[in-house]
Amino acid sequence: MLDQEFIETKLPAGTEYISDVVFKEVDGLELKLDLLLPKNETKRQLPTAIWIHGGAWMRGNKARDLHRFDQLTSRILQEGMAFVSIEYRLSSQASFPEPVLDCTDAIAFLNRNREKFGLDTDRTVILGTSAGGHLASLIGTSLTVGGKDFVTDASRPMGTILGVVDFYGPTDLIMLQSKRGEIDFENDASPEARFLGHSPLKRPDLARAASPVNYVSKDSPPFLIFHGDLDSRVPMMQSIYLNSMLEVNGVESRLVQVDGARHGDEKFDETVYNDMAIEFIRSLIH
């Protein structure tokens, strides 16, 4: 939950905060989302930005990233967009594909409740950092090729995803695993192994199914990708690969190399990168 001081000092005046909305109950667990709604005197339906938090699929929450990326959150609200931060089951609670299903269930929930919250879910942009960038990219690419494996109920409309903003997310889990050198497949404790429930190189079928690059098609939405050239946790080759796959399929994509940035570096908060993100989002929703 966001604290009142953050809402009053970091967000535009008049922002409405609707916290802890339950969008799903599973295994006795309530999954929730937070909505930030800009001042909307005309009562028009608002294009929607959906944020998926990072944390190696094993930690983090729906409020943490908003504190970190407060400038970007604020500027998206200033664009007249609703901002929604969702939670999903972490790898200690469920393994692939369940966390992906949690995210798509949140998207379906928002679409079903678009009138209640005043959302235009046919103008949706998904954003995420690290593991959240992976989930955003996976959803953005898979839904456009009929990725029913990641949808609980195919009869429930999802709205329309116009674009994805991916901050240094993994895109190929087998390639990600290869950076580790010697691996104990039976006792693999890497974040990607915990997410999959198996070492990627022991279950390459699962790793492939969980990798956004394998769903890229000519129908994928436009992407804006940020990655640091000093990232050792998720090497920049992950984003280079995704960007190349998008381009070869004729999809609008831009990869921004953030010089001197490590994984999760504060450099990503700089105004120049916020400007790029806002320009990209603005081009999609207007």
C-alpha positions as CSV (number, residue, x, y, z in Angstrom):
1,M,0.0,0.0,0.0
2,L,1.2,3.5,-0.8
3,D,1.6,5.9,2.1
4,Q,-0.3,9.1,2.2
5,E,2.9,11.3,2.1
6,F,3.9,9.6,-1.2
7,I,0.5,10.3,-2.7
8,E,0.5,13.9,-1.6
9,T,4.1,14.8,-2.5
10,K,5.0,12.6,-5.4
11,L,1.8,12.4,-7.5
12,P,-0.2,15.1,-9.3
13,A,-2.8,17.0,-7.2
14,G,-6.2,15.4,-7.4
15,T,-4.9,11.8,-7.9
16,E,-7.4,9.3,-6.7
17,Y,-5.9,6.2,-5.0
18,I,-7.9,3.0,-4.8
19,S,-5.9,0.4,-2.9
20,D,-5.9,-3.3,-2.5
21,V,-8.6,-4.2,-5.0
22,V,-9.0,-8.0,-5.0
23,F,-8.9,-9.3,-8.5
24,K,-8.5,-13.0,-7.8
25,E,-8.6,-15.5,-5.0
26,V,-6.5,-18.7,-5.4
27,D,-5.3,-21.3,-2.9
28,G,-6.7,-19.1,-0.1
29,L,-4.7,-16.1,-1.3
30,E,-6.2,-12.8,-2.3
31,L,-4.3,-11.1,-5.2
32,K,-4.7,-7.4,-5.3
33,L,-4.1,-4.3,-7.5
34,D,-3.8,-0.6,-6.8
35,L,-5.3,2.0,-9.1
36,L,-4.1,5.6,-9.4
37,L,-6.6,7.7,-11.3
38,P,-5.8,11.3,-12.5
39,K,-8.1,14.1,-11.9
40,N,-10.8,13.6,-14.5
41,E,-13.4,16.3,-14.5
42,T,-14.8,15.3,-17.9
43,K,-15.4,11.7,-16.7
44,R,-14.0,10.3,-19.9
45,Q,-12.6,6.8,-20.0
46,L,-8.9,6.8,-19.3
47,P,-6.3,5.0,-21.3
48,T,-4.6,2.5,-18.9
49,A,-0.9,1.9,-17.9
50,I,-0.4,-1.5,-16.2
51,W,2.7,-1.9,-14.1
52,I,4.2,-5.3,-13.2
53,H,6.8,-5.1,-10.5
54,G,10.2,-6.8,-10.6
55,G,12.2,-8.8,-8.0
56,A,13.5,-11.9,-9.8
57,W,10.0,-13.4,-9.6
58,M,10.7,-14.1,-5.9
59,R,10.2,-10.8,-4.1
60,G,8.8,-7.3,-4.5
61,N,5.3,-6.0,-4.4
62,K,2.9,-3.7,-6.2
63,A,4.0,-0.5,-4.2
64,R,7.8,-0.9,-4.2
65,D,8.4,0.0,-7.9
66,L,6.1,3.0,-7.7
67,H,8.2,4.5,-5.0
68,R,11.3,3.9,-7.1
69,F,9.9,5.1,-10.4
70,D,7.8,8.0,-8.9
71,Q,8.7,10.4,-11.6
72,L,7.5,8.1,-14.4
73,T,4.4,7.2,-12.5
74,S,3.6,10.9,-12.0
75,R,4.2,11.8,-15.6
76,I,2.0,9.0,-16.8
77,L,-0.8,10.3,-14.6
78,Q,-0.2,13.8,-16.0
79,E,-0.8,12.3,-19.5
80,G,-4.4,11.6,-18.3
81,M,-3.9,7.9,-18.0
82,A,-5.0,5.6,-15.2
83,F,-2.0,3.8,-13.6
84,V,-2.5,0.3,-12.2
85,S,0.0,-1.7,-10.3
86,I,-0.7,-5.4,-10.0
87,E,0.6,-8.3,-7.9
88,Y,1.2,-11.9,-8.8
89,R,2.2,-15.0,-7.0
90,L,6.0,-15.1,-6.3
91,S,8.1,-18.2,-7.0
92,S,7.8,-19.3,-3.3
93,Q,4.0,-19.5,-3.9
94,A,3.6,-20.8,-7.4
95,S,5.7,-21.7,-10.5
96,F,5.2,-21.0,-14.2
97,P,2.8,-20.5,-15.7
98,E,0.7,-19.5,-12.7
99,P,2.3,-16.0,-12.1
100,V,1.6,-15.2,-15.8
101,L,-2.0,-16.3,-15.4
102,D,-2.2,-14.0,-12.4
103,C,-1.2,-11.0,-14.5
104,T,-3.6,-11.8,-17.3
105,D,-6.4,-12.4,-14.8
106,A,-5.7,-8.9,-13.5
107,I,-5.9,-7.5,-17.0
108,A,-9.2,-9.4,-17.6
109,F,-10.5,-8.0,-14.3
110,L,-9.7,-4.5,-15.3
111,N,-11.5,-5.0,-18.7
112,R,-14.6,-6.4,-17.0
113,N,-14.6,-3.4,-14.6
114,R,-13.7,-0.8,-17.1
115,E,-17.0,1.1,-16.5
116,K,-16.7,1.0,-12.7
117,F,-13.2,2.5,-12.8
118,G,-13.6,4.6,-15.9
119,L,-10.9,2.8,-17.9
120,D,-10.4,2.6,-21.7
121,T,-8.8,-0.9,-21.7
122,D,-8.6,-0.9,-25.5
123,R,-5.8,1.6,-25.0
124,T,-3.6,-0.3,-22.6
125,V,0.2,-0.1,-22.2
126,I,2.1,-2.6,-20.1
127,L,5.3,-1.7,-18.2
128,G,7.6,-3.7,-16.0
129,T,11.1,-3.9,-14.6
130,S,13.3,-7.0,-14.5
131,A,11.0,-10.0,-13.8
132,G,8.1,-7.6,-14.4
133,G,9.6,-6.6,-17.7
134,H,9.8,-10.3,-18.6
135,L,6.1,-10.8,-17.7
136,A,5.0,-7.7,-19.6
137,S,7.0,-8.8,-22.6
138,L,5.6,-12.4,-22.4
139,I,2.0,-11.2,-22.2
140,G,2.5,-8.6,-24.9
141,T,3.9,-11.0,-27.4
142,S,1.9,-14.2,-26.5
143,L,-1.6,-12.7,-26.4
144,T,-1.2,-11.5,-30.0
145,V,-0.5,-15.0,-31.3
146,G,-3.5,-16.5,-29.4
147,G,-1.5,-17.5,-26.3
148,K,-4.4,-19.3,-24.6
149,D,-2.0,-21.1,-22.2
150,F,-1.7,-17.8,-20.4
151,V,-5.4,-17.0,-20.1
152,T,-7.7,-18.5,-17.5
153,D,-10.9,-18.0,-19.4
154,A,-10.5,-17.4,-23.2
155,S,-14.1,-16.1,-23.3
156,R,-13.2,-13.1,-21.2
157,P,-12.0,-10.1,-23.3
158,M,-8.6,-8.7,-22.4
159,G,-8.9,-5.3,-24.0
160,T,-6.1,-4.2,-26.3
161,I,-2.4,-3.9,-25.5
162,L,-1.0,-1.1,-27.6
163,G,2.6,-1.4,-26.5
164,V,5.1,-2.6,-23.9
165,V,7.8,-0.7,-22.0
166,D,10.4,-3.3,-20.8
167,F,13.1,-2.3,-18.3
168,Y,15.9,-4.9,-18.5
169,G,13.6,-8.0,-18.4
170,P,14.8,-11.5,-19.3
171,T,13.6,-12.6,-22.7
172,D,15.2,-16.1,-23.2
173,L,15.5,-18.2,-20.1
174,I,17.9,-20.8,-21.6
175,M,20.3,-18.1,-22.7
176,L,20.0,-16.5,-19.3
177,Q,20.9,-19.8,-17.6
178,S,24.0,-20.2,-19.8
179,K,25.6,-17.2,-18.1
180,R,26.0,-19.2,-14.9
181,G,28.6,-21.7,-16.1
182,E,28.6,-24.9,-14.1
183,I,25.1,-25.8,-12.9
184,D,23.8,-28.4,-10.5
185,F,20.6,-29.2,-12.4
186,E,19.0,-31.1,-9.5
187,N,19.6,-28.3,-7.0
188,D,19.4,-25.3,-9.2
189,A,18.4,-22.3,-7.0
190,S,18.7,-19.6,-9.6
191,P,15.7,-17.2,-9.9
192,E,14.8,-18.6,-13.3
193,A,14.8,-22.2,-11.9
194,R,12.6,-21.1,-9.0
195,F,10.2,-19.4,-11.4
196,L,10.0,-22.4,-13.7
197,G,10.0,-25.0,-11.0
198,H,12.9,-26.7,-12.8
199,S,16.3,-25.8,-14.0
200,P,15.8,-24.3,-17.5
201,L,18.4,-26.6,-19.1
202,K,16.7,-29.6,-17.5
203,R,13.3,-28.5,-18.8
204,P,14.0,-26.6,-22.0
205,D,10.4,-27.0,-23.1
206,L,9.2,-25.0,-20.1
207,A,12.0,-22.4,-20.5
208,R,11.1,-22.0,-24.1
209,A,7.4,-21.6,-23.3
210,A,8.3,-18.9,-20.7
211,S,10.5,-16.9,-23.0
212,P,9.0,-13.9,-24.8
213,V,11.3,-14.2,-27.8
214,N,9.5,-17.3,-28.8
215,Y,6.1,-15.5,-29.2
216,V,7.3,-12.6,-31.3
217,S,5.3,-12.2,-34.6
218,K,4.3,-9.5,-37.0
219,D,1.3,-8.9,-34.8
220,S,3.3,-8.1,-31.6
221,P,2.7,-4.6,-30.2
222,P,5.4,-1.9,-30.4
223,F,8.2,-2.1,-27.7
224,L,10.4,0.3,-25.9
225,I,13.3,-1.5,-24.2
226,F,15.8,-0.1,-21.7
227,H,18.9,-2.0,-20.7
228,G,22.2,-1.2,-18.9
229,D,25.4,-2.1,-20.6
230,L,26.9,-3.2,-17.3
231,D,24.0,-5.5,-16.3
232,S,25.5,-8.8,-15.1
233,R,22.3,-10.2,-13.6
234,V,20.3,-10.0,-16.9
235,P,22.9,-9.4,-19.6
236,M,22.1,-6.9,-22.2
237,M,22.1,-9.6,-24.9
238,Q,18.7,-10.6,-23.6
239,S,17.2,-7.3,-24.8
240,I,19.3,-7.2,-28.0
241,Y,17.8,-10.6,-28.9
242,L,14.3,-9.5,-28.2
243,N,14.7,-6.2,-30.1
244,S,16.2,-8.1,-33.1
245,M,13.3,-10.6,-33.2
246,L,10.8,-7.7,-33.1
247,E,12.6,-5.9,-35.9
248,V,12.9,-8.9,-38.1
249,N,9.2,-9.4,-37.8
250,G,8.5,-5.8,-38.8
251,V,7.4,-4.7,-35.3
252,E,8.2,-1.2,-34.2
253,S,10.9,-1.5,-31.5
254,R,13.5,0.7,-29.9
255,L,16.3,-0.6,-27.6
256,V,17.9,2.1,-25.5
257,Q,21.3,1.3,-24.1
258,V,21.8,3.0,-20.7
259,D,25.6,3.5,-20.5
260,G,27.2,2.6,-17.3
261,A,24.0,1.2,-15.8
262,R,23.9,-2.1,-13.8
263,H,20.7,-4.1,-13.1
264,G,18.1,-1.9,-11.4
265,D,20.5,1.1,-11.6
266,E,19.1,4.5,-10.5
267,K,20.2,5.8,-13.9
268,F,16.9,4.5,-15.3
269,D,15.1,7.1,-13.2
270,E,16.8,10.0,-15.1
271,T,14.6,12.4,-16.9
272,V,16.0,11.6,-20.3
273,Y,14.7,8.0,-20.1
274,N,11.4,9.2,-18.6
275,D,11.0,11.5,-21.6
276,M,11.6,8.6,-24.0
277,A,9.0,6.5,-22.2
278,I,6.4,9.2,-22.2
279,E,7.0,10.0,-25.8
280,F,6.5,6.4,-26.7
281,I,3.3,6.0,-24.6
282,R,2.0,9.3,-26.0
283,S,2.5,8.0,-29.6
284,L,0.4,5.0,-28.8
285,I,-2.6,6.4,-27.0
286,H,-3.3,9.6,-29.0
